[in-house]
Amino acid sequence: MDVVAGEARIAAVATAVPTVRVTTEEISQAMGRLRGRGLHAPAPGQAGIRYFAQPLACVMAPRSVSEQTDAYLRHARILARQVTCDVLERSGIDRDSVGLVIGVSCTGFVLPSLDAELIPILGLRPDVARLPITELGCGGGVAGLARAADYLRAYPDRSVLLFAVELPSLTFQPDDRSLDNLAAAMVFGDGAGAAILRTGAEGKHWTVERTGTMLIPEAARQLGFELRDGGLRVVLSRHLPVVIEARLGPAVDAFLAQNGLRRSDIDILAAHPGGPRIFEAIEAALALEPDALAVSRAVFAQYGNASSAGIFFVLSKLAPPAPQSRALAIAFGPGLSIELALLRSQA
């Protein structure tokens, strides 16, 4: 396990969603019309709200790769600007202190990356370092926290702007009748999240105490995207929860042990809002109490799985931390990778 310590503090968190609001029941009905037969209503744990960049009828219509890219650019630019402006304002930092911008997105591919356009718009210095992250999928948000902590260990007098923008609805393939595609349509929602990290921040903030990643190569085909002629095709194996249930416990125990901790030392679980079966797998793997993932479940019901941006929605919903409490952020990405971040409250 690769472990990195750091004193990066999360000075502010912000989230944003597009304007189109749909229910999972409406998505189920649209999928039924597309497939020419009715579908079962969403299960209780899957039912909820999703936000899409485009109306549902447009999501379900065939699109060329060029049309997908145009839509991604149009909507991702709006969300990225909104969420980064918001988090900078909330943090109150001097924008000249930002030394690194980390941009995370796996649902669209553009060169230059979104951060290049944002830097002059946000009034950041032209010599700011850039780190675009694409291939870490849902784990990219937690991995971004780790890379921010790495940077601040080397440059403690600077700040990091971390943002994630995901538009999974634009990757939907109308001609794909697989269960992966069907499940993805019900689970994923569009959204963006951002954080400012710095050292020496005052007030009630989470400190990124330690980060780690565990790769499970034999599960590489369980999660991800495949770039085909029609665009990105989702890979979302039904066996993924089985792998998580089997491998998460030992990974978490090894990670915590390197900091002299055990599971009982963790006060809050900030799990990526991956969906009901992912929640159940985490609960079983870590022998959690029934309400341990209440915040993550509430985020999933309200927004769905916003891929790498999802962890920011969870962090934004956590209650103000008690003094010296600890939280464990968990997310999963293609690889298969388990991304972990140990957070400690400053107050």
C-alpha positions as CSV (number, residue, x, y, z in Angstrom):
1,M,0.0,0.0,0.0
2,D,1.3,3.4,-1.0
3,V,0.8,5.8,1.9
4,V,1.5,9.5,2.1
5,A,1.3,11.8,5.1
6,G,0.5,15.4,5.0
7,E,-0.9,18.4,6.9
8,A,-3.2,19.7,4.1
9,R,-6.4,21.2,5.5
10,I,-9.6,21.4,3.6
11,A,-10.4,25.1,3.9
12,A,-13.6,25.0,1.8
13,V,-15.8,22.6,-0.2
14,A,-18.4,23.4,-2.8
15,T,-20.7,21.4,-5.1
16,A,-22.9,22.1,-8.2
17,V,-25.4,20.3,-10.3
18,P,-26.9,21.1,-13.7
19,T,-30.5,22.3,-14.0
20,V,-32.3,19.2,-15.4
21,R,-33.9,17.3,-12.5
22,V,-35.3,13.8,-13.1
23,T,-36.5,11.0,-10.9
24,T,-35.3,7.4,-11.1
25,E,-38.8,6.4,-11.9
26,E,-38.8,8.7,-15.0
27,I,-35.4,7.2,-16.0
28,S,-36.9,3.7,-15.6
29,Q,-39.9,4.5,-17.8
30,A,-37.7,6.1,-20.5
31,M,-35.4,3.0,-20.5
32,G,-38.5,0.8,-20.8
33,R,-39.7,2.8,-23.9
34,L,-36.2,2.6,-25.4
35,R,-36.0,-1.2,-24.9
36,G,-39.6,-1.8,-26.0
37,R,-40.7,-3.4,-22.8
38,G,-41.5,-2.3,-19.3
39,L,-38.9,-2.3,-16.5
40,H,-39.4,-2.8,-12.9
41,A,-39.7,0.3,-10.7
42,P,-36.4,1.3,-9.0
43,A,-35.7,-0.6,-5.8
44,P,-36.2,1.4,-2.6
45,G,-32.4,2.0,-2.1
46,Q,-32.0,3.0,-5.7
47,A,-34.9,5.4,-6.0
48,G,-34.2,9.1,-5.8
49,I,-33.3,12.2,-7.8
50,R,-30.7,12.7,-10.6
51,Y,-29.5,15.9,-12.2
52,F,-28.6,15.7,-15.9
53,A,-26.9,18.2,-18.2
54,Q,-29.5,17.7,-20.9
55,P,-33.2,16.7,-20.9
56,L,-34.0,13.0,-20.5
57,A,-35.1,12.7,-24.2
58,C,-31.8,14.1,-25.3
59,V,-29.9,11.7,-23.1
60,M,-31.8,8.7,-24.6
61,A,-31.2,9.8,-28.2
62,P,-28.3,8.6,-30.3
63,R,-25.3,10.9,-30.5
64,S,-22.1,10.9,-32.4
65,V,-18.8,11.1,-30.6
66,S,-18.4,14.7,-31.9
67,E,-21.9,15.6,-30.5
68,Q,-21.0,14.0,-27.1
69,T,-17.7,16.0,-26.9
70,D,-19.5,19.2,-27.8
71,A,-22.1,18.6,-25.1
72,Y,-19.4,17.7,-22.6
73,L,-17.5,20.8,-23.3
74,R,-20.5,23.1,-23.2
75,H,-21.9,21.8,-19.8
76,A,-18.6,20.9,-18.1
77,R,-17.3,24.4,-18.6
78,I,-20.4,25.9,-16.9
79,L,-20.2,23.5,-13.9
80,A,-16.4,23.8,-13.5
81,R,-16.6,27.6,-13.5
82,Q,-19.5,27.6,-11.1
83,V,-18.0,25.3,-8.5
84,T,-14.5,26.7,-8.6
85,C,-15.7,30.3,-8.3
86,D,-17.9,29.2,-5.4
87,V,-15.1,27.4,-3.5
88,L,-12.6,30.2,-3.9
89,E,-15.1,32.7,-2.6
90,R,-16.0,30.4,0.4
91,S,-12.3,29.9,1.3
92,G,-11.4,33.6,1.2
93,I,-7.9,32.8,0.1
94,D,-5.6,35.1,-1.8
95,R,-5.8,33.7,-5.4
96,D,-2.1,34.4,-5.9
97,S,-1.4,31.7,-3.3
98,V,-2.8,28.9,-5.5
99,G,0.2,27.0,-6.7
100,L,-1.6,23.9,-8.2
101,V,-4.9,23.3,-9.9
102,I,-6.0,19.6,-10.0
103,G,-8.8,18.9,-12.4
104,V,-10.6,15.5,-12.3
105,S,-13.0,14.2,-15.0
106,C,-13.4,10.8,-16.6
107,T,-16.6,11.3,-18.6
108,G,-15.2,13.5,-21.4
109,F,-11.8,13.8,-23.1
110,V,-10.6,17.2,-24.2
111,L,-7.1,18.7,-24.8
112,P,-6.3,21.2,-23.4
113,S,-8.1,20.1,-20.2
114,L,-10.7,22.2,-18.5
115,D,-8.2,23.6,-15.9
116,A,-6.3,25.5,-18.7
117,E,-9.4,27.5,-19.6
118,L,-10.3,28.1,-15.9
119,I,-7.0,29.6,-14.8
120,P,-7.3,33.0,-16.6
121,I,-11.1,33.1,-15.9
122,L,-10.5,32.7,-12.2
123,G,-7.7,35.2,-12.1
124,L,-5.1,32.7,-11.0
125,R,-1.4,33.2,-11.7
126,P,-0.3,32.1,-15.2
127,D,2.6,30.0,-13.7
128,V,0.3,27.9,-11.6
129,A,1.0,24.1,-11.9
130,R,-1.7,21.9,-13.5
131,L,-2.5,18.3,-12.8
132,P,-5.4,16.8,-14.9
133,I,-6.6,13.4,-13.7
134,T,-8.8,11.3,-16.0
135,E,-8.4,7.5,-15.7
136,L,-9.1,7.1,-11.9
137,G,-12.9,7.2,-12.4
138,C,-15.0,7.3,-9.2
139,G,-11.8,7.2,-7.1
140,G,-10.4,10.4,-8.7
141,G,-11.8,12.8,-6.1
142,V,-10.1,11.0,-3.1
143,A,-7.0,10.5,-5.2
144,G,-7.0,14.3,-5.9
145,L,-7.0,14.9,-2.1
146,A,-3.9,12.7,-1.9
147,R,-2.1,14.6,-4.7
148,A,-3.0,17.9,-3.0
149,A,-1.5,16.7,0.3
150,D,1.7,15.6,-1.5
151,Y,2.0,19.1,-3.1
152,L,1.5,21.0,0.2
153,R,4.1,18.9,1.9
154,A,6.6,20.4,-0.6
155,Y,5.1,23.9,-0.8
156,P,3.4,24.6,2.6
157,D,3.1,28.3,1.8
158,R,0.8,27.7,-1.2
159,S,-2.8,26.5,-1.8
160,V,-4.3,23.9,-4.0
161,L,-7.6,24.2,-6.0
162,L,-9.0,20.7,-6.6
163,F,-12.2,20.3,-8.7
164,A,-14.0,17.4,-10.3
165,V,-16.6,17.6,-13.1
166,E,-18.5,14.6,-14.3
167,L,-21.3,14.2,-16.8
168,P,-22.0,10.5,-17.0
169,S,-25.4,11.0,-18.5
170,L,-23.6,12.1,-21.8
171,T,-21.9,8.7,-22.0
172,F,-25.2,6.8,-22.2
173,Q,-25.4,4.4,-25.2
174,P,-29.0,4.0,-26.5
175,D,-28.1,0.9,-28.5
176,D,-26.4,-0.8,-25.6
177,R,-28.8,-3.3,-24.1
178,S,-26.4,-4.6,-21.5
179,L,-27.2,-4.7,-17.8
180,D,-24.1,-2.5,-17.2
181,N,-25.6,0.3,-19.3
182,L,-29.0,-0.1,-17.7
183,A,-27.6,0.0,-14.2
184,A,-25.4,3.0,-15.0
185,A,-28.4,4.9,-16.2
186,M,-30.2,4.4,-12.9
187,V,-27.2,5.0,-10.7
188,F,-25.2,7.9,-12.1
189,G,-26.0,11.6,-12.0
190,D,-24.1,14.7,-13.3
191,G,-22.4,17.0,-10.9
192,A,-19.3,18.9,-9.9
193,G,-17.3,19.3,-6.6
194,A,-14.3,21.4,-5.5
195,A,-12.1,22.0,-2.5
196,I,-9.4,24.4,-1.5
197,L,-6.6,22.8,0.5
198,R,-3.9,24.7,2.3
199,T,-1.7,24.5,5.5
200,G,-2.4,26.6,8.5
201,A,-6.1,27.2,7.9
202,E,-8.0,28.3,11.0
203,G,-11.4,27.2,12.2
204,K,-13.2,23.9,11.9
205,H,-11.5,22.1,9.1
206,W,-10.6,18.5,8.2
207,T,-6.9,17.8,7.9
208,V,-5.8,15.2,5.4
209,E,-3.8,13.1,7.9
210,R,-2.8,10.2,5.6
211,T,-3.8,8.9,2.2
212,G,-3.4,5.5,0.5
213,T,-4.3,3.4,-2.4
214,M,-4.6,-0.4,-2.9
215,L,-4.6,-1.9,-6.4
216,I,-6.5,-5.2,-7.0
217,P,-5.3,-6.1,-10.5
218,E,-7.4,-9.3,-10.8
219,A,-10.5,-7.1,-10.6
220,A,-9.4,-4.7,-13.4
221,R,-12.4,-5.6,-15.6
222,Q,-15.0,-4.9,-12.9
223,L,-15.2,-1.1,-13.4
224,G,-14.4,1.5,-16.0
225,F,-15.1,2.8,-19.5
226,E,-14.2,1.4,-22.9
227,L,-13.8,3.9,-25.7
228,R,-15.5,2.5,-28.8
229,D,-16.8,3.8,-32.1
230,G,-20.0,5.1,-30.4
231,G,-18.1,6.7,-27.5
232,L,-17.5,5.7,-24.0
233,R,-19.2,2.4,-22.9
234,V,-19.5,1.8,-19.2
235,V,-18.1,-1.3,-17.5
236,L,-20.0,-1.8,-14.3
237,S,-19.8,-5.5,-13.3
238,R,-22.4,-7.1,-11.1
239,H,-19.4,-8.8,-9.3
240,L,-17.9,-5.5,-8.1
241,P,-19.7,-5.6,-4.7
242,V,-18.4,-9.1,-4.1
243,V,-14.8,-7.9,-4.7
244,I,-15.3,-4.9,-2.4
245,E,-16.7,-7.1,0.4
246,A,-13.8,-9.5,0.2
247,R,-10.9,-7.0,-0.2
248,L,-11.9,-3.7,1.5
249,G,-11.6,-4.9,5.1
250,P,-7.9,-6.0,4.9
251,A,-7.1,-2.9,2.9
252,V,-8.6,-0.6,5.5
253,D,-7.0,-2.4,8.4
254,A,-3.5,-2.3,6.8
255,F,-4.0,1.4,6.0
256,L,-5.0,2.3,9.5
257,A,-2.4,0.2,11.2
258,Q,0.3,2.3,9.5
259,N,-1.0,5.2,11.5
260,G,-1.3,3.1,14.7
261,L,-5.1,3.0,14.4
262,R,-7.9,0.5,14.2
263,R,-11.4,0.6,12.8
264,S,-12.8,1.6,16.2
265,D,-10.8,4.8,16.1
266,I,-12.8,6.1,13.1
267,D,-15.7,8.3,14.0
268,I,-17.2,9.0,10.6
269,L,-17.3,7.0,7.3
270,A,-17.3,9.3,4.2
271,A,-18.0,6.6,1.5
272,H,-18.3,7.4,-2.1
273,P,-22.0,7.4,-3.0
274,G,-21.7,4.4,-5.4
275,G,-25.2,2.9,-4.9
276,P,-27.1,0.4,-2.7
277,R,-25.0,-2.7,-3.5
278,I,-21.8,-0.8,-3.0
279,F,-23.1,0.5,0.4
280,E,-24.0,-3.0,1.4
281,A,-20.6,-4.3,0.4
282,I,-18.9,-1.6,2.5
283,E,-21.1,-2.3,5.5
284,A,-20.4,-6.1,5.3
285,A,-16.7,-5.7,4.7
286,L,-16.2,-3.3,7.7
287,A,-18.9,-4.7,10.0
288,L,-20.6,-1.3,10.2
289,E,-23.6,-0.2,12.3
290,P,-26.8,0.2,10.2
291,D,-26.6,4.1,10.1
292,A,-22.8,4.3,9.6
293,L,-23.3,5.3,5.9
294,A,-26.4,7.5,6.4
295,V,-24.7,10.6,4.9
296,S,-23.5,8.7,1.8
297,R,-26.9,7.1,1.3
298,A,-28.6,10.5,1.6
299,V,-26.3,12.0,-1.0
300,F,-27.0,9.1,-3.3
301,A,-30.8,9.5,-3.0
302,Q,-30.5,13.3,-3.6
303,Y,-27.9,13.3,-6.4
304,G,-27.0,9.8,-7.4
305,N,-23.4,8.7,-8.1
306,A,-21.6,11.7,-9.6
307,S,-18.4,9.6,-10.1
308,S,-15.2,11.4,-9.0
309,A,-17.3,14.5,-7.8
310,G,-19.4,12.3,-5.5
311,I,-17.0,12.5,-2.5
312,F,-17.3,16.3,-2.4
313,F,-21.1,16.0,-2.0
314,V,-20.5,13.7,0.9
315,L,-17.9,15.9,2.5
316,S,-20.2,18.9,2.1
317,K,-22.9,17.1,4.0
318,L,-20.9,16.0,7.0
319,A,-21.8,17.7,10.3
320,P,-19.2,20.0,11.8
321,P,-16.5,17.7,13.3
322,A,-16.1,17.3,17.0
323,P,-12.5,18.1,18.2
324,Q,-9.9,15.6,17.2
325,S,-12.5,13.3,15.5
326,R,-11.4,11.2,12.6
327,A,-13.2,10.4,9.3
328,L,-12.2,7.8,6.7
329,A,-13.0,8.7,3.0
330,I,-13.4,5.7,0.7
331,A,-13.8,5.5,-3.0
332,F,-13.3,2.9,-5.8
333,G,-11.8,3.4,-9.2
334,P,-10.8,1.4,-12.3
335,G,-7.8,-0.8,-11.8
336,L,-9.5,-1.9,-9.5
337,S,-8.2,0.6,-6.9
338,I,-9.4,1.4,-3.4
339,E,-8.7,5.0,-2.6
340,L,-8.5,6.0,1.1
341,A,-8.0,9.3,3.0
342,L,-7.8,9.6,6.7
343,L,-9.1,13.0,7.9
344,R,-8.7,14.5,11.3
345,S,-10.6,17.5,12.6
346,Q,-8.6,20.5,13.6
347,A,-11.0,22.1,16.1
